[in-house]
Amino acid sequence: MAEHITPREWSEVGERGRRSVPKTKLLIFLGAILEDTTAQERQQFLSQMPAPARLLWRTLGTRLYQRTTARVRGTSAVLPRA
C-alpha cells in the first residue's frame, strides 16, 4: 500500500473502516485484523491504540474473538500475544 497511497490516505481508509463497524463488533474486527498481521505489524498497530483500548483488547477482546471464530469456523483461532 505504501507504494500507492500516502500515510494520510491510509489513515483515512482506516478511520472510515472503523466508523463503519458497529461498536459491539469492534473487538471482533480488531481480532480479524491482528490475526493476519506479522509480530512487527501487530506491535505497531497496538502501540498506536489508546492504552484503555489495548487493555480492553487484552482482557476481553482476545477471548471474545476466539469464541466468535470458534463458533463461526467450528475451530479455534490462535492469536499470537503482542
Wavefront OBJ file of the C-alpha trace (Angstrom):
o trace
v 0.000 0.000 0.000
v 2.868 2.363 0.798
v 3.724 2.475 -2.885
v 0.229 3.564 -3.907
v -1.257 5.824 -1.239
v 0.059 8.350 1.252
v 0.084 7.748 5.024
v -2.713 10.307 5.343
v -4.852 8.469 2.792
v -4.183 5.153 4.564
v -5.245 6.735 7.864
v -8.470 7.926 6.259
v -9.189 4.413 4.976
v -8.687 3.032 8.473
v -10.895 5.680 10.043
v -13.701 5.034 7.554
v -13.461 1.329 8.215
v -13.568 1.814 11.964
v -16.606 4.091 11.732
v -18.455 1.554 9.598
v -18.165 -1.220 12.210
v -20.840 -1.274 14.936
v -19.300 -0.603 18.352
v -20.446 -4.027 19.559
v -18.300 -5.649 16.840
v -15.112 -3.564 17.144
v -13.202 -6.136 19.218
v -14.067 -8.880 16.737
v -12.966 -6.623 13.885
v -9.710 -5.908 15.720
v -9.099 -9.618 16.184
v -9.580 -10.238 12.477
v -7.018 -7.560 11.702
v -4.498 -8.827 14.232
v -4.853 -12.469 13.215
v -3.327 -11.720 9.820
v -0.514 -9.418 10.923
v 3.127 -10.147 11.498
v 4.507 -9.694 15.010
v 6.035 -6.375 13.981
v 2.810 -5.132 12.364
v 0.800 -6.242 15.415
v 3.134 -4.406 17.782
v 2.988 -1.237 15.688
v -0.803 -1.413 15.311
v -1.403 -1.929 19.025
v 1.097 0.772 20.010
v -0.997 3.340 18.131
v -4.141 2.457 20.070
v -5.034 4.328 23.277
v -3.986 2.457 26.440
v -7.599 1.801 27.559
v -8.362 0.203 24.185
v -5.279 -2.043 24.422
v -6.315 -3.105 27.916
v -9.840 -3.859 26.731
v -8.427 -5.932 23.868
v -6.146 -7.932 26.154
v -8.704 -8.511 28.899
v -11.890 -9.081 26.902
v -11.224 -8.885 23.195
v -8.947 -11.878 22.786
v -11.422 -14.251 24.457
v -14.369 -12.738 22.596
v -12.579 -13.106 19.269
v -11.570 -16.692 19.977
v -15.130 -17.645 20.989
v -16.587 -15.928 17.934
v -14.194 -17.529 15.469
v -14.648 -20.946 17.088
v -18.402 -20.621 16.633
v -18.128 -19.404 13.024
v -15.317 -21.691 11.874
v -16.022 -24.677 14.038
v -12.435 -24.418 15.292
v -10.357 -22.113 17.445
v -8.433 -19.071 16.276
v -4.948 -18.765 17.624
v -3.988 -15.175 18.292
v -0.331 -14.548 18.991
v 0.381 -12.481 22.088
v 1.637 -8.986 21.363
l 1 2 3 4 5 6 7 8 9 10 11 12 13 14 15 16 17 18 19 20 21 22 23 24 25 26 27 28 29 30 31 32 33 34 35 36 37 38 39 40 41 42 43 44 45 46 47 48 49 50 51 52 53 54 55 56 57 58 59 60 61 62 63 64 65 66 67 68 69 70 71 72 73 74 75 76 77 78 79 80 81 82
